[in-house]
Amino acid sequence: MVKVIEPRTARLQLRQWCDDDRELFAAMNADSAVMEFFPALLSREESDAGIDRQIAHINRYGWGFWAVEMLSDKRFIGFVGIKNVTGDMPFAPAVEIGWRLASSAWGKGYASEAANASLQVAFEQLGLDEIVSFTVPGNVRSRAVMEKLGMVQGERFQHPGLPEGHSMQEHVLYRLRNPL
């Protein structure tokens, strides 16, 4: 049995998902502001399937895209973490860092705070050589977090999960080498 890692910061708990997260996560995935740089809003079923995939990844490896809650009031605000990149990506195999927070949690430094905790797991506990992240070029908020983390912009690529000519097919890749 794999031990689940659940990082904690000064304000946040990164943890395994629970059933109480499902309704709030579905609301996030149906919010056009949160999903602005994704191809579509997600249905409740698609959102629940996403949670199921994250739970399975964390159960298998001990780490993944963790649910994030505020320490102050235990409120779920989204996810942040690291996970294996699917094999169809042009830079696989790799481990990516990613986040999706409720719009009410934006602008407070939560994404960077939780991402830094995730990087500590990746580099200090797991000994990974590199972390990647990617998004569409127009996603300036996520790109700002990547740059704040010290990630370096790399090549652009066509996301294989989107059809040829899709307006969000072009993505930009960021990389961060293990500084240890």
N, C-alpha and C positions, 0 to 999 in steps of 0.2 A: 504494500500500500504506500502510495506517494504522500509525503507530508505536504499539506497545503501551506504555502507562504502567504501571509496576509500583512503587508506593510502598513505602518502607521506613521503619520506625520504630525506636526503640531496641531493641525486642524482637521485632519481627514483619516478615515479608516478605509483601506483598500481590502476588500474581503470577497469571499465566495458569494455567489448570487443566492438569493432566497425567493420564495414565492411572492412575498410582499413587494418585491421589486418589479414584478411583471406589469402591473397596471401603470406605474409611473414611467417605466421604460417605454411602454407602448405609447403613452401620451407624448413623450419626447420624440419618438420616431414618427409621430403624426404631426409634429410641429414644423411648419414650413421654414421657420428661421433656423432651427437646429439642423434640418435636412437640406439646407440651401445648396450644399455642394455634393449631394448624393443624387443618383438618377431619379429616385422616386421616394415618396413617403412610404412607410411600411404599415401594413395591416397589423392587427393584433396577432394574428397567427404567425406572420413573418417575424415580428418582434419577439414573440415567445420562442420561435425556432432559433433566433440569434442568441437568446439567453441560454437555451439548451446547448448550443455549440460551445458557448463560453464555459459553462459548467463542465462539460465533457473535457475541454482542453485543460482546465485547471485541475480536474480530477486526475487526468493522465500525467501532467507534467509538474503539478504543484504551483504553477503560475500561469497567468494568462491576462485577459482583459477583465480586471477585477471590477466589481460593483464598488462605487465610492459613496461613502456616507459621511456626513458632518459629525465630528465628535461631540459637538455642543448639543445637538438635538436628535442625533441618529437619522437625520433626513437623507434619503437617497438623492444624489444629484447627477448620477450618470455612471460612466465607466472610464477607466484609465488603466493602461497596463501594457504588457508585452505578450506577443504570441507568435507562433510559427507562421511564416508566409506560405500561402498555398503554392504548390509546385508549378502552376501555370504562369506565375509572375516571372518576368525576364531576369530578375536578380535573385531568384530562389536557388538554393536554400538560403534562408535568412530569418532573422527574428525582427519583427517590427514593433515599434512603440506607437500607440494610438490612444485616442480619447474621443469622447462624445459626452458633453455636459448639457444639462438643461439650460435654457437661455437665462433663467434667473440666477444661475451660478457663474455667468460670464463676467469677465472684468475684475475678478477678485483674486486672481493668481492661483486658483485651485488646479487648473490643468497643469501648470508648470510645477507646482508643489508635488502633486501626485506623480507626474512624469519623472521628476527627479528621484522620488522614492523607487519608482519602477526601474530607473537606470541603475540605482544602487543594487537592486536585486540582480539585474542582468550582468553587471560587471563584477560586483564584489562577491555575490553568493554563487552565481552560475558560471562566472568566468568567461562569459561570451566575448568574442573578439570585436564584434561590431553590432550596432543596432541601426535599423533603417526606419524611415517613415516616408509617407507619400500622400499627395493630395493633388487636386486640380490646381493649376497655376493661380486662379483667381481667389483661392481660399487664403486670404492674407492673414486672418486670425490664427489659423493653424500653422501657417508658415512662420508667423512671428514666434509662436511657442517653440517650434523646431529650432529656430535660430537662437532663441533665448537659452535653449538646452545645450547650445554649442554645436548643433548639427550643421553639416556643410552641404549646400545644394549641389546635387550631382546631375546626372543625365535626365532628360525627359523621356517618357516612354508612353506607348499606347496601352491603356489598361485592357488586358485580355478578356475581362468579364463584361465589357461593353461592346456593343455592335460597332462595326466600322462606320465612321462618320458621326458618331454620337458626340454631342457638344461637350461632354465631360470625359471623352475617351483619353485625351492628353492629360498626363500626370507628371509631376515633378518629384524626383526621388531625392531624399536627404539621407546622409549617412553620419554616424558618429562612431569613431573607433574607441575601443576601450583605453582609457588614459592610464590604467594601472600597469 
